[in-house]
Amino acid sequence: METERKTLTQLSVPICLETLFYMLSGMVDTLMLSSVSDQAVGAVGTTNTYIGVFIIMFGVISSGMIAVMSQNIGAGRPGIAYQARQLGLIFNALIGIVMSVVLATFSGGILRIVSIAPALLEPAEIYLRIVGGACFLNALIPIFSSYLRVFGYTKHSLIGTVVGNVLNIILNSVFLFAFDWGVMGVAVATVISRVVNLIIVAGMGAVLIKAKQSPERITSRKIFAQIVKIGFPSALETALYNIAMTFIVRFMNQMDVDGMNVTARSYAVQIANFSYCVGAALAQANAIMTGWRIGAKEFEECNRGTRKAAIYGIITATCFSVTFAFAGHFIVHIFTDDSQMINLVVKLLIVDIFLELGRVTNLVYGQALKTSGDALFPVILGAIFMYLFAVGGTYFLGIHMGLLAVGAYIAMAGDECARAVGMVLRWKSGKWKSKGLVEV
């Protein structure tokens, strides 16, 4: 079975559009919720941050699975890629069910533990109980989407996301404005759209990819060990990041009693996500190509491709984030008429210019390192800088120095830029070349 090699553009554009539609769905959620109240926006934005903490275990398999699948595809062994997907599917399904039960059952207690702003507690609990209770969908969708992507079917993964998100927007309109369900309506729409997305990507993978028929096989224990070797450090890095974000959000909830600072962050994140989606797409596309090339022992191509993806990402992130900062007053006015909120969000968007530059570099080089097999270094780097700069800086600048949300954003920008420098230096050292998973 041959897999057609695709270019960075062919891979990244559909992934970018897929991410963009996902981000648009979140933005539409925010826009629609803003018609209910700013507190509803803050509740959903804050709750999604906390949901991320509880679904990090899915990343143990997802990220490791991509590395194993892409390297074996590059080495001409698609049958082993199929084995990796099957193991990932079983593991994530089991973990997803457990997480869904925990989040649905203990939603109120979880939110009280993290000291959510009192004004946000009730709508946040409703959203967490419904969306968190269906988080097993978050465990399964990435498995099937990644399977399509590593075989080059990025357009088909895009179709699943587009259909799901269009449905989400339609259902949001019905549940919010016809049924007047508020936050509950947004949560129910989110779950239904994810079910449809899962059905589409699972069905397309079964029809389009025939890797199951390829004869190559190795022991499941060996594949699982390879997946965990890459996936566990990658998931640990994600865990460290998400836990750091819970500290940051908790500090921001303590900055005022009505949740203004954390709500401003929710608005700023929705806007900045358009810049983020390009960098994330380039990083994911380059990671797939890195896996293919390492499987085929094409190391110099890895170097050139990763550098190219980083340059494209930096240029694009700069253009987007500067535009958002200059047009900030107009953009934020779409969401809210509160002049104090608008001014605060614009300040965050200005700081976000530097945050995005660091983040896109971090994404491209970090994903390439993980897919190459060099997954431990990003964890060590993250453990140092995320807590020293992002968490410690948020407390010092935001609370101690009184800069509030602006101080938190300065701290997060410092973290991203510091880690970006470390990732680039690690890649240039060439140590990743000896970390491949495929034995020739």
Disulfide bonds with the S-S distance in Angstrom:
none
